[in-house]
Amino acid sequence: MPSLGVNIDHVATLRQARYAQDPTVRNAEPGIVAAAREAELGGAAGITVHLRGDRRHIQDKDLWDLKDAVTTKINLEMGNDPEILAIALRLKPEDVCLVPENRQEITTEGGLDCVAHAESLAPTIAELRAGGVRVSLFIDPESGQIDCAASLGAEVVELHTGAFANAEGEAADVEWKRLDIAAQRAARLGLVVNAGHGINYENIARVLKLPRIEELNIGHSIVSRAIFVGLREAVREMNAKIQQEPGSQDPDSSPDRG
């Protein structure tokens, strides 16, 4: 069954709503390290954070604090930006997931177009891998994107599940099938397959029927649930959803039509 990575960006968003001028002051809350510890106590297999160029939520200091505190692993999301790359190479998180970044968006919307940006992504991926960091690309479930990710030397793809999460009825069926085919194609190319974006306590049951998925990265739904039950319990509940499912379908049951 997939492991659970918990994205705590939204915890930082809450802190920044009050303490954006100085998130390091003594009484700035909620604490990022405390959130990571609670997530781990709830069963998180990793902590995901996105250091954005505009620093709208996670701050540089948060990364170093988390580096000292996290006992599982850190998955650092970042845009293809030289400044953030330099930080990542110093921090050396276990994983870096390269994502698109638009300063007008509320959160990351859509996958990274690695086909269009292959030339600029190649040296970034090479530097990260040379620095001992495993590289993931957050991409839409499209054959061209998967093939490009493999050719660029990424070790992992994180399939963008947002279109599936936002769809209903037959449209959701179509989007699930796209993810199904994409996951199988990526696995056949030797890529580790993760998934994330828009996954919640309801749609996770169907996400878990996708083949080959090794990790789910979930943030907003868990942090939202935490308002009512606490972060540790919210993570436990999501882990329970993962563990109670019968597992992924036979990976060879659906032919790759990509």
C-alpha positions as CSV (number, residue, x, y, z in Angstrom):
1,M,0.0,0.0,0.0
2,P,1.2,3.6,-0.5
3,S,2.9,5.5,2.2
4,L,1.5,8.9,3.3
5,G,3.4,12.2,3.0
6,V,1.8,15.1,4.8
7,N,2.1,18.6,3.3
8,I,2.2,21.2,6.1
9,D,2.3,24.3,3.9
10,H,-1.2,25.2,5.1
11,V,0.0,25.3,8.7
12,A,2.5,27.9,7.7
13,T,-0.2,29.8,5.8
14,L,-2.1,30.1,9.0
15,R,0.9,31.4,10.8
16,Q,1.7,33.9,8.1
17,A,-1.8,35.3,8.3
18,R,-0.9,36.8,11.6
19,Y,2.9,36.8,11.7
20,A,3.9,37.5,8.1
21,Q,6.1,40.5,9.2
22,D,8.2,38.3,11.5
23,P,7.3,34.5,11.6
24,T,10.3,33.9,13.9
25,V,9.0,35.9,16.9
26,R,8.6,33.9,20.1
27,N,4.8,33.6,20.0
28,A,4.4,33.0,16.3
29,E,2.0,30.1,15.9
30,P,1.2,27.5,14.8
31,G,4.7,26.0,14.9
32,I,5.9,24.2,11.8
33,V,8.1,21.8,13.7
34,A,5.3,21.0,16.1
35,A,3.1,20.3,13.1
36,A,5.7,18.0,11.6
37,R,6.0,16.1,14.9
38,E,2.3,15.7,15.2
39,A,2.1,14.4,11.6
40,E,4.8,11.9,12.2
41,L,3.1,10.7,15.5
42,G,0.0,10.2,13.4
43,G,1.9,7.9,11.1
44,A,3.2,10.2,8.3
45,A,6.0,8.6,6.4
46,G,7.3,12.0,5.3
47,I,6.8,15.7,5.6
48,T,6.3,17.8,2.4
49,V,6.9,21.5,2.2
50,H,7.0,24.0,-0.7
51,L,9.6,26.8,-0.5
52,R,8.1,29.3,-2.9
53,G,10.0,32.2,-4.5
54,D,7.5,34.6,-2.8
55,R,7.8,32.9,0.6
56,R,4.1,33.1,1.1
57,H,4.0,30.3,3.6
58,I,7.2,28.2,4.3
59,Q,10.2,30.3,5.2
60,D,13.9,29.5,4.8
61,K,14.3,29.0,8.6
62,D,11.5,26.5,8.6
63,L,13.5,24.2,6.4
64,W,16.5,24.1,8.7
65,D,14.3,23.7,11.8
66,L,12.6,20.8,10.0
67,K,15.9,19.3,9.0
68,D,16.8,19.0,12.6
69,A,13.5,17.7,13.8
70,V,12.0,15.4,11.1
71,T,12.6,11.7,11.8
72,T,11.1,10.4,8.6
73,K,12.0,12.3,5.5
74,I,11.6,15.8,4.0
75,N,10.1,16.1,0.5
76,L,10.9,19.7,-0.7
77,E,8.7,21.1,-3.4
78,M,10.3,23.9,-5.4
79,G,10.1,25.7,-8.7
80,N,13.0,25.6,-11.1
81,D,14.6,28.6,-9.6
82,P,18.4,29.1,-9.1
83,E,18.0,30.6,-5.6
84,I,15.8,27.8,-4.4
85,L,18.1,25.2,-6.0
86,A,21.0,26.6,-4.1
87,I,19.1,26.2,-0.8
88,A,18.0,22.7,-1.7
89,L,21.6,21.7,-2.4
90,R,22.7,23.0,1.0
91,L,19.7,21.4,2.8
92,K,19.9,18.1,1.0
93,P,16.4,16.8,1.7
94,E,15.8,13.2,0.8
95,D,13.5,14.2,-2.0
96,V,13.0,17.3,-4.2
97,C,9.8,17.5,-6.2
98,L,10.0,20.1,-9.0
99,V,6.7,21.8,-9.5
100,P,5.3,24.7,-11.6
101,E,5.1,28.0,-9.8
102,N,2.8,30.9,-10.6
103,R,2.7,33.9,-8.2
104,Q,-1.0,34.5,-8.9
105,E,-2.1,31.0,-7.9
106,I,-3.5,30.1,-4.5
107,T,-1.7,26.7,-4.6
108,T,0.1,24.7,-7.3
109,E,-2.4,24.3,-10.2
110,G,-1.6,21.8,-13.0
111,G,1.5,19.7,-13.6
112,L,4.9,20.8,-14.6
113,D,5.3,20.9,-18.4
114,C,8.6,19.1,-18.6
115,V,8.4,18.7,-22.4
116,A,8.3,22.5,-22.9
117,H,10.9,23.2,-20.2
118,A,13.2,20.2,-20.7
119,E,16.2,22.3,-21.6
120,S,16.1,24.3,-18.4
121,L,15.1,21.3,-16.2
122,A,17.9,19.0,-17.3
123,P,20.8,20.9,-15.4
124,T,18.7,21.3,-12.3
125,I,17.9,17.6,-12.2
126,A,21.5,16.7,-12.8
127,E,22.7,19.0,-10.0
128,L,20.2,17.6,-7.5
129,R,21.1,14.1,-8.3
130,A,24.8,14.8,-8.1
131,G,24.1,16.3,-4.7
132,G,22.5,13.0,-3.5
133,V,18.9,14.2,-3.7
134,R,16.2,12.0,-5.3
135,V,14.3,14.0,-7.9
136,S,10.6,13.9,-8.6
137,L,8.6,15.8,-11.2
138,F,5.0,16.8,-10.5
139,I,3.3,16.2,-13.8
140,D,-0.1,15.7,-15.4
141,P,-0.9,12.0,-16.3
142,E,0.1,12.3,-20.0
143,S,2.4,9.9,-21.9
144,G,4.6,12.7,-23.3
145,Q,5.2,14.1,-19.9
146,I,6.1,10.7,-18.4
147,D,8.4,9.9,-21.3
148,C,10.1,13.2,-20.9
149,A,10.5,12.8,-17.1
150,A,12.3,9.5,-17.7
151,S,14.5,10.9,-20.4
152,L,15.5,13.8,-18.1
153,G,16.8,11.4,-15.4
154,A,14.1,12.0,-12.8
155,E,13.7,9.0,-10.5
156,V,10.1,9.7,-9.5
157,V,7.0,11.2,-11.0
158,E,4.2,12.6,-8.9
159,L,1.0,12.3,-10.9
160,H,-1.3,15.4,-10.6
161,T,-4.6,14.1,-9.3
162,G,-6.4,17.5,-9.3
163,A,-8.4,16.9,-12.4
164,F,-9.7,13.6,-11.1
165,A,-10.5,15.1,-7.7
166,N,-12.5,18.0,-9.2
167,A,-14.4,15.8,-11.6
168,E,-17.8,14.0,-11.1
169,G,-19.5,11.1,-12.7
170,E,-18.3,10.0,-16.1
171,A,-15.7,12.8,-16.1
172,A,-14.2,11.3,-13.0
173,D,-14.1,7.9,-14.6
174,V,-12.2,9.4,-17.6
175,E,-9.7,11.1,-15.3
176,W,-9.1,8.0,-13.2
177,K,-8.4,6.0,-16.3
178,R,-5.8,8.6,-17.4
179,L,-4.1,8.2,-14.0
180,D,-4.3,4.4,-14.3
181,I,-2.6,4.3,-17.7
182,A,0.0,6.9,-16.7
183,A,1.0,5.1,-13.5
184,Q,1.5,1.8,-15.5
185,R,3.5,3.6,-18.2
186,A,5.7,5.4,-15.6
187,A,6.4,2.1,-13.8
188,R,7.4,0.3,-17.0
189,L,9.9,3.1,-17.6
190,G,11.4,2.4,-14.2
191,L,10.0,5.4,-12.4
192,V,8.8,5.5,-8.9
193,V,5.1,6.6,-9.0
194,N,3.6,9.0,-6.4
195,A,0.4,11.0,-6.6
196,G,-1.0,14.1,-5.0
197,H,-3.3,17.2,-5.2
198,G,-6.9,17.3,-4.2
199,I,-6.9,13.9,-2.5
200,N,-9.3,13.8,0.5
201,Y,-11.0,11.4,2.9
202,E,-13.6,10.5,0.4
203,N,-11.9,10.2,-3.0
204,I,-8.8,8.4,-1.6
205,A,-10.6,5.1,-1.8
206,R,-10.6,5.3,-5.6
207,V,-7.1,6.7,-5.7
208,L,-5.9,3.7,-3.8
209,K,-7.2,1.4,-6.7
210,L,-4.6,2.9,-9.0
211,P,-1.7,0.6,-9.7
212,R,1.9,1.2,-8.8
213,I,1.4,4.2,-6.5
214,E,4.1,4.2,-3.8
215,E,3.3,7.5,-2.0
216,L,0.4,9.9,-1.7
217,N,1.1,13.5,-0.7
218,I,-1.8,15.1,1.0
219,G,-2.1,18.5,2.7
220,H,-5.2,20.6,2.6
221,S,-7.7,17.9,3.4
222,I,-5.7,16.7,6.4
223,V,-5.0,20.2,7.8
224,S,-8.7,21.1,7.3
225,R,-9.7,18.0,9.3
226,A,-7.2,18.8,12.0
227,I,-9.2,21.9,12.9
228,F,-11.8,19.6,14.4
229,V,-9.8,16.6,15.6
230,G,-6.2,17.7,15.8
231,L,-3.4,17.1,13.3
232,R,-2.2,13.8,14.8
233,E,-5.7,12.3,14.7
234,A,-6.3,13.7,11.2
235,V,-3.2,11.9,9.9
236,R,-4.2,8.7,11.7
237,E,-7.6,8.8,10.1
238,M,-6.1,9.2,6.6
239,N,-3.6,6.4,7.3
240,A,-6.6,4.2,8.4
241,K,-8.2,4.9,5.1
242,I,-5.1,3.8,3.3
243,Q,-4.7,0.7,5.4
244,Q,-8.3,-0.5,5.2
245,E,-8.4,-0.5,1.4
246,P,-7.9,-4.0,-0.2
247,G,-5.0,-2.6,-2.2
248,S,-4.2,-1.6,-5.8
249,Q,-5.6,-3.5,-8.7
250,D,-3.5,-6.0,-10.6
251,P,-1.0,-3.7,-12.4
252,D,-1.4,-5.8,-15.6
253,S,-5.2,-5.7,-15.6
254,S,-5.5,-2.6,-17.6
255,P,-3.5,-2.2,-20.8
256,D,-1.4,0.9,-21.3
257,R,-3.2,2.9,-24.0
258,G,-0.9,5.9,-23.6
